Amino acid sequence: MVLSQQVRLAMNLFPLYNSVRIALISCFFTFFLGIFLAYQVRKLNPTVKGFLDVILTLPLVLPPTVVGFFLLKSLGPNNYIGEFFARRDISLVMRWYSAVFATIIVTFPLMYRTSRGAFESFDMNLKYAAQTLGKSNTWIFWRIVLPSCKKEILAGLILSFARALGEYGATSMVSGFIPNKTATISTTVYQLWRIGQDSLAYKWVLINLAISFVVLLSLNLLESKEKNHASV
């Protein structure tokens, strides 16, 4: 009974909807947080910048399950933060939005590193020229710096989306697998394999492959467009 119910629920499109929803929301926060910190960190002295680089890039090399473990310990009901929200009938774990917390942490280094590299290669003479015209730093950032670095930043955003869409380790620990509530493509593939439903698992594997192919193709087309534009 439970087995057939799991298979039936796994056949609907909720895991696709939930995965895309989580990826889009996390990328929204990752985009602004990544470019802001990248722009600020690049202006610091080398010692401080090196230290912050290690801290901000650490989730990129940590196993996703370790990230999930720390999130469980931080947001679970036995922790101060989790207990604070639990008293208000808000659970921060085993909900679909719990995966957003995980994917933000996992994808942030991709956005941060690509943005920082773009800002460091930016021609500062453009900024100085705008300053002589009386433009504010905020105006310069949004109207000059960001458009000049858009290729690298868009590449970081696309890679962050692809990474968020395929995330499993951290999200499975903080949101689990609840059909029609927290299930994602990755957790659905694992659960279907676990119960011996390989044919259904292949369905979601192919869906994930198709989306990943489109995302990476978009990245390649973006790079080709920029190269053709630069050669004109």
C-alpha positions as CSV (number, residue, x, y, z in Angstrom):
1,M,0.0,0.0,0.0
2,V,2.7,2.4,1.0
3,L,4.9,1.3,-1.9
4,S,2.2,1.8,-4.5
5,Q,1.3,5.2,-3.0
6,Q,5.0,6.3,-3.2
7,V,5.2,5.2,-6.8
8,R,1.9,7.0,-7.8
9,L,3.0,10.2,-6.1
10,A,6.5,10.0,-7.7
11,M,4.9,9.9,-11.2
12,N,3.4,13.4,-10.9
13,L,5.3,16.5,-11.7
14,F,5.7,17.9,-8.2
15,P,9.4,17.0,-7.9
16,L,10.1,19.0,-11.1
17,Y,8.0,22.0,-9.8
18,N,9.6,21.9,-6.4
19,S,13.2,21.6,-7.7
20,V,12.7,24.5,-10.1
21,R,11.0,26.6,-7.4
22,I,13.9,25.9,-4.9
23,A,16.5,26.6,-7.5
24,L,14.9,29.9,-8.6
25,I,14.4,31.2,-5.1
26,S,17.9,30.3,-3.9
27,C,19.5,31.8,-7.0
28,F,17.6,35.1,-6.4
29,F,19.3,35.4,-3.0
30,T,22.6,34.0,-4.2
31,F,22.8,36.5,-7.0
32,F,22.5,39.6,-4.8
33,L,24.4,38.2,-1.9
34,G,27.2,36.9,-4.1
35,I,27.8,40.1,-6.1
36,F,27.5,42.3,-3.0
37,L,30.1,40.3,-1.0
38,A,32.4,39.8,-4.1
39,Y,32.4,43.6,-4.7
40,Q,33.1,44.4,-1.1
41,V,35.7,41.7,-0.5
42,R,37.8,42.7,-3.5
43,K,38.5,46.1,-1.9
44,L,40.0,44.7,1.3
45,N,43.6,44.2,2.0
46,P,45.1,40.9,0.8
47,T,45.2,39.2,4.3
48,V,41.6,39.9,5.2
49,K,40.5,39.1,1.6
50,G,42.3,35.8,1.7
51,F,40.7,34.8,5.0
52,L,37.2,35.8,3.9
53,D,37.8,34.0,0.6
54,V,38.4,30.7,2.5
55,I,35.3,31.2,4.7
56,L,33.0,32.2,1.8
57,T,34.3,29.4,-0.5
58,L,34.3,26.7,2.1
59,P,30.9,25.2,1.2
60,L,32.2,24.5,-2.3
61,V,34.6,21.9,-1.0
62,L,32.7,20.6,2.0
63,P,30.6,17.5,1.4
64,P,26.9,18.5,1.0
65,T,26.0,16.2,3.8
66,V,28.3,18.1,6.2
67,V,26.5,21.3,5.1
68,G,23.2,19.6,5.8
69,F,24.4,18.4,9.2
70,F,25.3,21.9,10.3
71,L,22.0,23.2,9.0
72,L,20.1,20.6,11.0
73,K,22.1,21.5,14.1
74,S,21.5,25.2,13.5
75,L,17.8,25.2,12.5
76,G,16.5,22.1,14.3
77,P,14.0,22.4,17.2
78,N,16.8,21.6,19.7
79,N,18.8,24.7,18.7
80,Y,18.0,28.3,19.8
81,I,17.1,29.4,16.3
82,G,14.9,26.4,15.6
83,E,13.3,26.6,19.0
84,F,12.5,30.3,18.6
85,F,10.5,29.6,15.4
86,A,9.0,26.4,16.7
87,R,7.4,28.4,19.6
88,R,5.6,30.3,16.8
89,D,4.6,27.1,15.0
90,I,7.2,27.5,12.3
91,S,9.4,24.6,11.5
92,L,12.7,25.4,9.6
93,V,13.5,21.7,8.8
94,M,11.5,19.0,6.9
95,R,9.7,21.7,4.8
96,W,10.1,22.5,1.1
97,Y,11.7,25.8,1.9
98,S,14.3,24.1,4.1
99,A,16.0,23.1,0.9
100,V,16.3,26.8,-0.1
101,F,18.6,27.4,2.9
102,A,20.7,24.4,1.9
103,T,21.0,25.4,-1.8
104,I,21.8,29.0,-1.0
105,I,24.8,27.9,1.0
106,V,25.9,25.3,-1.5
107,T,25.6,27.5,-4.6
108,F,26.8,30.8,-3.1
109,P,30.5,30.1,-3.7
110,L,29.9,29.6,-7.4
111,M,28.3,33.0,-7.7
112,Y,30.8,34.7,-5.3
113,R,33.9,33.4,-7.1
114,T,32.8,34.2,-10.6
115,S,31.6,37.7,-9.6
116,R,34.8,38.4,-7.7
117,G,36.9,37.4,-10.7
118,A,34.8,39.7,-12.9
119,F,35.1,42.6,-10.6
120,E,38.9,42.2,-10.2
121,S,39.3,42.3,-14.0
122,F,37.1,45.4,-14.4
123,D,38.9,48.4,-15.9
124,M,39.0,50.9,-12.9
125,N,39.6,53.8,-15.3
126,L,35.9,53.6,-16.2
127,K,35.0,54.1,-12.6
128,Y,37.4,57.0,-12.1
129,A,36.1,58.7,-15.3
130,A,32.5,58.4,-13.9
131,Q,33.6,59.8,-10.6
132,T,35.1,62.9,-12.2
133,L,31.6,63.5,-13.7
134,G,30.1,63.5,-10.2
135,K,28.4,60.1,-10.4
136,S,27.8,58.3,-7.1
137,N,29.3,54.9,-6.3
138,T,25.9,53.3,-6.3
139,W,25.2,54.7,-9.8
140,I,28.6,53.6,-11.0
141,F,28.1,50.1,-9.7
142,W,24.7,49.5,-11.3
143,R,25.3,51.5,-14.6
144,I,28.9,50.8,-15.3
145,V,30.5,48.0,-13.2
146,L,27.7,45.5,-13.4
147,P,27.0,45.8,-17.1
148,S,30.7,45.5,-17.9
149,C,30.9,42.3,-15.9
150,K,27.5,40.8,-17.0
151,K,29.0,37.9,-18.9
152,E,30.8,36.4,-15.9
153,I,28.0,37.2,-13.5
154,L,25.4,35.6,-15.8
155,A,27.6,32.5,-16.1
156,G,27.9,32.3,-12.3
157,L,24.1,32.6,-12.1
158,I,23.5,29.8,-14.6
159,L,26.0,27.5,-12.9
160,S,24.4,28.3,-9.5
161,F,20.9,27.4,-10.9
162,A,22.2,24.1,-12.4
163,R,23.9,23.3,-9.1
164,A,20.8,24.1,-7.1
165,L,18.6,22.0,-9.4
166,G,20.7,18.9,-8.9
167,E,21.5,19.3,-5.2
168,Y,20.9,16.2,-3.1
169,G,23.1,15.8,0.0
170,A,22.3,18.9,2.0
171,T,18.6,19.2,0.8
172,S,17.9,15.5,1.7
173,M,19.1,16.1,5.2
174,V,17.2,19.3,6.0
175,S,14.0,18.7,4.0
176,G,13.9,14.9,3.6
177,F,11.6,13.2,1.1
178,I,7.8,13.8,1.6
179,P,5.8,13.2,-1.6
180,N,4.0,16.3,-2.8
181,K,5.6,18.3,0.0
182,T,9.4,18.3,-0.1
183,A,10.3,15.8,-2.9
184,T,12.8,17.1,-5.4
185,I,14.1,15.4,-8.6
186,S,17.2,14.2,-6.8
187,T,15.5,12.8,-3.7
188,T,12.8,11.2,-5.9
189,V,15.5,9.4,-8.0
190,Y,17.0,8.0,-4.8
191,Q,13.7,7.0,-3.3
192,L,12.6,5.3,-6.5
193,W,15.9,3.4,-6.7
194,R,15.6,2.4,-3.1
195,I,12.2,0.8,-3.6
196,G,13.3,-0.9,-6.8
197,Q,11.4,1.3,-9.3
198,D,14.3,1.9,-11.7
199,S,12.0,2.6,-14.7
200,L,10.5,5.6,-12.9
201,A,13.9,6.6,-11.6
202,Y,15.1,6.7,-15.2
203,K,12.3,9.1,-16.1
204,W,13.5,11.6,-13.6
205,V,17.1,11.1,-14.5
206,L,16.2,11.9,-18.1
207,I,14.3,15.0,-17.0
208,N,17.3,16.2,-15.0
209,L,19.7,15.5,-17.9
210,A,17.5,17.4,-20.3
211,I,17.3,20.4,-18.0
212,S,21.0,20.3,-17.3
213,F,21.7,20.1,-21.0
214,V,19.6,23.2,-21.7
215,V,21.2,25.1,-18.9
216,L,24.7,24.3,-20.1
217,L,23.8,25.0,-23.7
218,S,22.5,28.4,-22.7
219,L,25.9,29.0,-21.0
220,N,27.8,28.1,-24.1
221,L,25.5,30.2,-26.3
222,L,26.1,33.1,-24.0
223,E,29.9,32.7,-24.2
224,S,29.8,32.4,-28.0
225,K,27.6,35.5,-28.3
226,E,30.1,37.5,-26.2
227,K,33.0,36.2,-28.2
228,N,31.4,37.1,-31.5
229,H,30.4,40.5,-30.1
230,A,34.0,41.1,-29.0
231,S,35.5,40.1,-32.4
232,V,33.3,42.6,-34.3
